[in-house]
Amino acid sequence: MNFSMYIKTTLVLVMIFFSVSTVANCLSNTEYERIYCEIVEQGEGKSLPRFEDFKRNDVMVQKLLLKRPAEKLKIKLPASSKTRITKASDKRPVPEKSAQFKLAGKPIKKLQQSTPDQVTNVSLSQCSIAKNVISCGHRRFYLKKNEPNSRLAKGVLDEQYKMGLPSYKGDAEDGREIQFYLSDVYGLYIQKMVDIGLGASTMSYARFFHTFNDLQAKNVDFSERFETMYSFLKKDKKTMMVKLEPSAERPNSISQCDDISKQVIVCDIGVVNWVYVN
């Protein structure tokens, strides 16, 4: 069995909801919602969240989510996201809670006091990207492809080696606190996938974020589900060949990337989520 096909099969335990058709529930009120429906109807909505989840996002995030499938279908996104296609009387105030979903497409970081040697940010504006390396001044971040088991650290495929994502203990309705939590644990998730040689088989942050929301809505424990997924991946990686490079495509702009720690940059190009490590 092709390992890349296995990865897709295993992750369906977590992400099956991304491939479910939402056309039946696609009652659009805004231009972005209309474009969402058009993308789904043309068969390019597999990377998108459910329509109900999409509507809960800030318009900036909606535009981010639609950008790549819209480009693929040559659908032009509106310059302004304020135009509605419903009647003028439907101008209800937007609840403040909707702002909690802002920046769902990228991790957000807590503002905190730090000394120069504790700085965790990478100034991406000063970085340039080539095929397999991102250069940030004197620092180099190198692409992590999938790795054969012979190149892994001893014991990482054992049952005792856990992903260990901490459970979310905050308010289920506090969108901003959820963002902080997911930004923190996403870095751990990426590192654990790299540890078992699956650096080129990771979720983008946007998909990670929407997976959490969907599992929370279904009252399924997020960290436990990911631990189960990790266990399956480790067991099968012991016996299956891994495709080192699932795609020849690379990021064409640093704008497709985000630093998730001072050692790791992740680039979401749609077809694959590339990880670069310093």
SULHUZI-V594833 format. One record per run of one state. SS is the DSSP state (a for helix, b for strand, c for the rest). FROM is the first residue (numbers start at 0). LEN is the number of residues. If there is no record, write none. Layout:
<<SS & FROM & LEN> <SS & FROM & LEN>>
This chain:
<<c & 0 & 2> <a & 2 & 17> <c & 19 & 3> <a & 22 & 3> <c & 25 & 4> <b & 29 & 1> <a & 30 & 11> <c & 41 & 9> <a & 50 & 6> <c & 56 & 2> <a & 58 & 14> <c & 72 & 11> <b & 83 & 1> <c & 84 & 11> <a & 95 & 6> <c & 101 & 14> <a & 115 & 3> <c & 118 & 5> <a & 123 & 3> <b & 126 & 3> <c & 129 & 3> <b & 132 & 4> <c & 136 & 2> <b & 138 & 5> <c & 143 & 2> <b & 145 & 1> <c & 146 & 2> <a & 148 & 3> <c & 151 & 23> <a & 174 & 21> <c & 195 & 2> <b & 197 & 1> <c & 198 & 6> <a & 204 & 13> <c & 217 & 4> <a & 221 & 16> <c & 237 & 16> <a & 253 & 3> <b & 256 & 3> <c & 259 & 4> <b & 263 & 5> <c & 268 & 4> <b & 272 & 5> <c & 277 & 1>>
